[in-house]
C-alpha cells in the first residue's frame, strides 16, 4: 500500500511542477499512459491469486482515481492562470470615459444660408434654386451683359465644352442671377392672362442662394463660392424699399442695431442706378471699418424685358450678397479658404 501512496505523491509532485499544459500531458503519460506506472501495476494483477487480485485491484484503482483528480486539478489551475494572463494583457480601464462617435453639425456656410433664407422668407421672399451649369444667354446676355462686353472679364471664365439645343455655350454659372431670370419668366408665364388683360401682375419677390464659380483665389476669394441674389419687381417698388429690406436684413442677421450703412455708387450691367452696400459696426473688433456686404441697384429695363415683362409697368431692385463673407464676418473668420479645406479641427468650433 505504501508504494501506491508514494506513487500518488510522485504524480502530484510532477503535475504541480508542470509549467504548461503540454508538460502536464507528458507527465500524465508517465503515470496513466499505455506504458505508464499505473497501467503496469494493473497488468501485474494477472500473476496474483483471486482474492489478492481483488484486494490489490481495488487499491490500485483508488490510487488511479487520486492521480486523475490531481491531474484535473492541475489542468484547471493552468487554465485559470492562462485566463488571468489574458485578462491582464487585455485589461480595460473602466474608469476612463467611453469613446463615443462624434456628432456632425451644419457647415458654417450652410448655417449662414439657412439664416439668410429664414430672414428673407419672413419678408415674403420665395427661395429659388436652379442648375449650376447655365447657358451663356442666361448667365450674361439676359442680364444686359452682351458678348465681348468688358464687364464680363472677371466672370466669363469656366466653360463646359458643350452647347444647348439652341447652340449656346454652357458655363459654370458665375452668379445666381440666372435664377432671377428663370423665376421671373416662369412667374410671367403663370400670370400671362393678367398681363395680357392689363391687370397688375402679382409682385416678384425671390432670393436665389447657391454655389457659383469664377477664376479667383486668395484669402477672401475662392474659385467656388456661394452667392445669394435677391429680386423684388412690382408696380411701385422704389430704392427706398431696397434700403429698408437690406438694413432690416443686416440688423437681424448680425443681431444688432449698432451699425451704420451706406450705399456707394457703382456699376453693374444689370442694374441702373447701381450701388455697393457697406456697413460699419460701432462696437466690437470690426468697429469703425467699412465692410462691403452686398451689391445692389434698380433692375435695368433691358433685364426687365428679358424677364418677359413690360419695363414701363414694372420696376424693382436686385441685390447680391456672399454667404461665405457674411459667415466670415459673423463668426470672425479671417481666411475664406478655411471654409472649404475640410479641416475638422476648424469646423468643430462652429458646432
C-alpha positions as CSV (number, residue, x, y, z in Angstrom):
1,X,0.0,0.0,0.0
2,X,2.9,2.3,0.8
3,X,4.1,2.0,-2.7
4,X,0.7,3.3,-4.0
5,X,0.8,6.3,-1.6
6,X,4.3,7.1,-2.9
7,X,3.0,6.8,-6.5
8,X,0.2,9.2,-5.9
9,X,2.5,11.7,-4.2
10,X,5.0,11.4,-7.0
11,X,2.2,12.1,-9.6
12,X,1.0,15.1,-7.6
13,X,4.5,16.5,-7.4
14,X,5.1,16.1,-11.2
15,X,1.7,17.5,-12.1
16,X,2.4,20.5,-9.8
17,X,5.8,21.1,-11.3
18,X,4.4,21.1,-14.9
19,X,4.6,24.7,-16.1
20,X,2.4,24.3,-19.3
21,X,-0.5,22.1,-20.5
22,X,1.9,20.3,-22.8
23,X,4.3,19.4,-20.0
24,X,1.3,18.3,-17.9
25,X,0.2,15.9,-20.6
26,X,3.7,14.5,-20.8
27,X,3.6,13.9,-17.0
28,X,0.1,12.2,-17.4
29,X,1.6,9.8,-19.9
30,X,4.2,8.7,-17.4
31,X,1.5,7.7,-14.9
32,X,-1.7,7.0,-16.8
33,X,-0.5,6.3,-20.3
34,X,-0.4,2.9,-22.1
35,X,3.1,2.3,-20.7
36,X,2.5,4.4,-17.5
37,X,3.3,3.2,-14.0
38,X,-0.4,2.7,-13.1
39,X,-1.0,0.7,-16.2
40,X,2.0,-1.5,-15.4
41,X,0.6,-2.1,-11.9
42,X,-2.7,-3.2,-13.4
43,X,-1.0,-5.6,-15.8
44,X,0.8,-7.2,-12.8
45,X,-2.5,-8.3,-11.3
46,X,-2.6,-11.3,-13.6
47,X,0.0,-13.0,-11.5
48,X,-1.9,-12.8,-8.2
49,X,-4.4,-15.2,-6.7
50,X,-8.1,-14.4,-7.0
51,X,-8.6,-12.8,-3.5
52,X,-5.3,-11.0,-3.6
53,X,-6.0,-9.7,-7.1
54,X,-9.4,-8.4,-5.9
55,X,-7.9,-6.5,-3.0
56,X,-4.9,-5.2,-4.9
57,X,-7.0,-4.1,-7.8
58,X,-9.2,-2.0,-5.5
59,X,-6.2,-0.3,-4.0
60,X,-4.7,0.5,-7.5
61,X,-8.0,1.9,-8.8
62,X,-8.2,4.1,-5.7
63,X,-4.7,5.4,-6.4
64,X,-5.5,5.9,-10.0
65,X,-8.6,8.0,-9.1
66,X,-6.4,10.1,-6.8
67,X,-3.9,10.7,-9.6
68,X,-6.7,11.6,-12.1
69,X,-8.1,14.0,-9.6
70,X,-4.7,15.6,-9.2
71,X,-4.3,15.8,-13.0
72,X,-7.7,17.5,-13.4
73,X,-6.9,20.0,-10.6
74,X,-3.7,20.9,-12.3
75,X,-5.4,21.3,-15.7
76,X,-7.9,23.7,-14.1
77,X,-5.1,25.6,-12.4
78,X,-3.2,26.1,-15.6
79,X,-6.3,27.2,-17.5
80,X,-7.1,29.7,-14.7
81,X,-3.6,31.1,-14.9
82,X,-3.8,31.4,-18.7
83,X,-7.1,33.3,-18.4
84,X,-5.7,35.6,-15.8
85,X,-2.7,36.3,-18.0
86,X,-5.0,37.2,-20.9
87,X,-7.2,39.4,-18.8
88,X,-4.2,41.3,-17.6
89,X,-2.9,41.7,-21.2
90,X,-6.3,42.9,-22.4
91,X,-7.3,44.9,-19.4
92,X,-9.7,47.8,-19.9
93,X,-9.7,50.7,-17.5
94,X,-13.5,51.0,-17.0
95,X,-12.9,54.4,-15.2
96,X,-12.0,56.1,-18.5
97,X,-14.8,57.9,-20.4
98,X,-16.2,56.0,-23.4
99,X,-15.2,56.7,-27.0
100,X,-18.4,58.0,-28.4
101,X,-18.9,58.6,-32.1
102,X,-18.6,62.3,-32.9
103,X,-21.8,64.1,-33.8
104,X,-21.9,66.1,-37.0
105,X,-23.2,69.7,-37.4
106,X,-24.1,72.1,-40.2
107,X,-21.2,73.8,-42.0
108,X,-20.8,77.5,-41.2
109,X,-21.8,78.4,-44.7
110,X,-24.8,76.1,-44.7
111,X,-25.9,77.6,-41.4
112,X,-25.5,81.1,-42.8
113,X,-27.6,80.3,-45.9
114,X,-30.3,78.8,-43.7
115,X,-30.3,82.0,-41.7
116,X,-30.5,84.2,-44.8
117,X,-33.4,82.2,-46.2
118,X,-35.3,82.4,-42.9
119,X,-34.9,86.2,-42.7
120,X,-36.0,86.9,-46.3
121,X,-38.8,84.3,-46.1
122,X,-40.2,86.4,-43.2
123,X,-40.2,89.4,-45.6
124,X,-42.3,87.5,-48.1
125,X,-39.5,86.3,-50.4
126,X,-39.5,82.9,-52.1
127,X,-36.4,80.8,-52.3
128,X,-35.4,79.6,-55.8
129,X,-32.8,77.0,-56.7
130,X,-31.6,76.0,-60.2
131,X,-28.8,74.5,-62.3
132,X,-25.2,75.3,-61.7
133,X,-24.4,74.7,-65.4
134,X,-26.1,77.5,-67.3
135,X,-26.3,78.9,-70.8
136,X,-24.2,81.9,-71.8
137,X,-27.5,83.7,-72.5
138,X,-28.8,83.1,-69.0
139,X,-25.5,84.0,-67.3
140,X,-24.8,87.1,-69.3
141,X,-26.9,88.2,-72.3
142,X,-30.2,88.1,-70.4
143,X,-28.6,90.3,-67.7
144,X,-27.7,93.1,-70.2
145,X,-24.2,91.8,-70.5
146,X,-23.8,91.1,-74.3
147,X,-20.9,89.1,-75.9
148,X,-17.5,90.8,-75.7
149,X,-18.7,93.3,-73.1
150,X,-15.7,94.3,-70.9
151,X,-17.8,93.8,-67.8
152,X,-17.7,90.1,-68.4
153,X,-13.9,89.8,-68.0
154,X,-14.0,88.9,-64.2
155,X,-16.8,86.4,-64.6
156,X,-16.7,84.9,-68.1
157,X,-14.3,82.1,-67.0
158,X,-15.4,78.5,-66.5
159,X,-17.0,77.0,-69.7
160,X,-18.2,73.5,-70.5
161,X,-17.3,72.1,-73.9
162,X,-21.0,71.7,-74.8
163,X,-23.8,73.7,-76.2
164,X,-27.5,73.6,-75.6
165,X,-30.2,72.7,-78.1
166,X,-30.1,76.3,-79.4
167,X,-26.3,76.2,-79.9
168,X,-25.5,78.4,-76.9
169,X,-22.3,77.6,-74.9
170,X,-22.7,76.2,-71.4
171,X,-20.8,77.5,-68.4
172,X,-20.5,77.1,-64.7
173,X,-22.6,80.0,-63.5
174,X,-20.6,82.9,-62.2
175,X,-23.5,84.2,-60.1
176,X,-27.0,83.0,-59.2
177,X,-28.7,85.9,-61.2
178,X,-29.8,83.4,-63.9
179,X,-32.3,82.0,-61.4
180,X,-33.8,85.5,-61.2
181,X,-34.4,85.3,-64.9
182,X,-35.8,81.8,-64.8
183,X,-38.0,82.6,-61.9
184,X,-39.3,85.9,-63.4
185,X,-40.0,84.2,-66.7
186,X,-41.9,81.4,-65.0
187,X,-43.8,84.0,-63.0
188,X,-44.7,86.0,-66.1
189,X,-45.9,82.8,-67.8
190,X,-48.1,81.8,-64.8
191,X,-49.7,85.2,-64.9
192,X,-49.9,85.7,-68.7
193,X,-53.6,86.3,-68.7
194,X,-53.4,89.1,-66.1
195,X,-50.6,90.7,-68.1
196,X,-52.5,90.4,-71.4
197,X,-55.6,92.0,-69.9
198,X,-53.6,94.9,-68.5
199,X,-54.2,93.9,-64.9
200,X,-51.4,94.3,-62.3
201,X,-49.2,91.2,-62.0
202,X,-48.5,89.9,-58.5
203,X,-45.1,91.1,-57.3
204,X,-42.0,89.0,-57.7
205,X,-40.1,88.6,-54.5
206,X,-37.4,85.9,-54.6
207,X,-33.9,85.1,-53.4
208,X,-31.6,82.6,-55.2
209,X,-28.8,81.1,-53.0
210,X,-26.3,78.6,-54.3
211,X,-22.8,77.7,-55.5
212,X,-21.1,79.8,-58.1
213,X,-17.7,79.7,-59.9
214,X,-15.1,82.2,-61.0
215,X,-11.3,82.1,-61.5
216,X,-10.3,83.8,-58.3
217,X,-8.4,82.5,-55.2
218,X,-6.9,84.3,-52.2
219,X,-7.7,84.8,-48.5
220,X,-11.1,86.4,-49.3
221,X,-12.0,84.7,-52.6
222,X,-12.4,81.1,-53.8
223,X,-12.9,79.6,-57.3
224,X,-16.1,78.0,-55.9
225,X,-18.1,80.2,-53.6
226,X,-21.7,81.0,-52.6
227,X,-24.0,83.8,-53.6
228,X,-27.5,84.8,-52.7
229,X,-29.2,87.0,-55.3
230,X,-32.4,88.8,-54.5
231,X,-35.1,90.3,-56.7
232,X,-38.2,92.4,-56.0
233,X,-40.3,93.5,-59.0
234,X,-43.6,95.2,-58.9
235,X,-45.7,98.2,-59.9
236,X,-44.3,100.6,-57.4
237,X,-41.1,99.3,-55.9
238,X,-38.5,102.0,-55.1
239,X,-34.9,102.3,-54.0
240,X,-36.3,103.2,-50.5
241,X,-37.7,99.6,-50.3
242,X,-34.2,98.3,-51.2
243,X,-32.7,100.3,-48.3
244,X,-35.4,99.1,-45.8
245,X,-35.0,95.4,-46.9
246,X,-31.2,95.4,-46.6
247,X,-31.0,97.4,-43.4
248,X,-33.5,95.1,-41.8
249,X,-31.6,92.1,-43.0
250,X,-28.3,93.3,-41.6
251,X,-30.0,94.1,-38.3
252,X,-31.4,90.7,-38.0
253,X,-28.5,88.7,-39.4
254,X,-25.9,90.3,-37.1
255,X,-28.4,90.7,-34.2
256,X,-27.5,94.3,-33.6
257,X,-28.8,97.9,-34.3
258,X,-25.4,99.3,-33.6
259,X,-24.2,99.8,-37.2
260,X,-24.1,102.4,-40.0
261,X,-25.0,101.6,-43.6
262,X,-24.1,103.4,-46.8
263,X,-24.9,103.0,-50.5
264,X,-21.8,103.7,-52.6
265,X,-22.4,104.4,-56.3
266,X,-21.1,101.6,-58.5
267,X,-21.7,99.9,-61.9
268,X,-23.4,96.6,-62.7
269,X,-24.7,95.9,-66.3
270,X,-28.0,94.6,-65.0
271,X,-28.9,97.5,-62.7
272,X,-29.2,101.2,-63.2
273,X,-28.5,103.1,-60.9
274,X,-26.2,100.7,-59.0
275,X,-24.7,100.8,-55.5
276,X,-22.4,98.8,-53.3
277,X,-23.7,98.3,-49.8
278,X,-21.3,98.9,-46.9
279,X,-21.8,98.6,-43.2
280,X,-19.7,99.8,-40.3
281,X,-20.2,98.4,-36.8
282,X,-20.0,100.9,-34.0
283,X,-18.6,98.4,-31.5
284,X,-16.5,95.2,-31.4
285,X,-13.3,94.1,-33.2
286,X,-14.5,95.5,-36.5
287,X,-15.7,98.8,-35.2
288,X,-15.2,101.8,-37.5
289,X,-14.3,99.7,-40.6
290,X,-16.5,99.9,-43.6
291,X,-17.2,96.4,-44.9
292,X,-18.8,95.6,-48.2
293,X,-21.7,93.2,-47.8
294,X,-23.7,93.4,-51.0
295,X,-24.1,94.9,-54.4
296,X,-27.5,96.3,-55.5
297,X,-29.5,98.5,-57.8
298,X,-32.6,99.2,-59.7
299,X,-33.2,96.5,-62.3
300,X,-32.2,97.7,-65.8
301,X,-35.2,98.0,-68.2
302,X,-33.4,95.6,-70.7
303,X,-33.3,92.9,-68.0
304,X,-37.0,93.5,-67.1
305,X,-37.8,92.9,-70.8
306,X,-35.8,89.7,-70.8
307,X,-37.9,88.6,-67.8
308,X,-40.8,88.8,-70.3
309,X,-42.3,91.8,-68.6
310,X,-43.3,95.4,-69.6
311,X,-40.4,97.6,-68.5
312,X,-42.7,100.6,-68.3
313,X,-45.2,98.9,-66.0
314,X,-42.8,97.0,-63.8
315,X,-39.9,98.4,-61.7
316,X,-37.9,97.0,-58.9
317,X,-34.5,96.3,-57.5
318,X,-32.0,93.4,-57.3
319,X,-29.1,92.7,-54.9
320,X,-26.4,90.1,-54.4
321,X,-24.5,89.1,-51.3
322,X,-21.9,86.4,-50.4
323,X,-22.9,84.0,-47.6
324,X,-19.3,83.0,-47.3
325,X,-18.3,86.6,-46.5
326,X,-21.2,87.0,-44.2
327,X,-20.2,83.8,-42.3
328,X,-16.7,85.2,-42.0
329,X,-17.9,88.5,-40.6
330,X,-20.4,86.9,-38.1
331,X,-18.0,84.1,-36.9
332,X,-14.7,86.1,-37.0
333,X,-13.0,84.0,-39.8
334,X,-10.2,85.8,-41.5
335,X,-9.4,83.5,-44.4
336,X,-12.2,82.2,-46.7
337,X,-10.1,79.2,-47.7
338,X,-10.6,77.7,-44.2
339,X,-14.2,77.2,-45.0
340,X,-13.5,74.8,-47.8
341,X,-10.4,72.8,-46.7
342,X,-12.5,70.3,-44.7
343,X,-10.3,70.6,-41.6
344,X,-12.4,69.2,-38.7
345,X,-10.3,71.0,-36.1
346,X,-11.6,74.2,-37.7
347,X,-15.1,73.2,-38.4
348,X,-15.7,71.7,-34.9
349,X,-15.5,75.2,-33.5
350,X,-18.9,76.0,-35.0
351,X,-21.0,73.1,-33.7
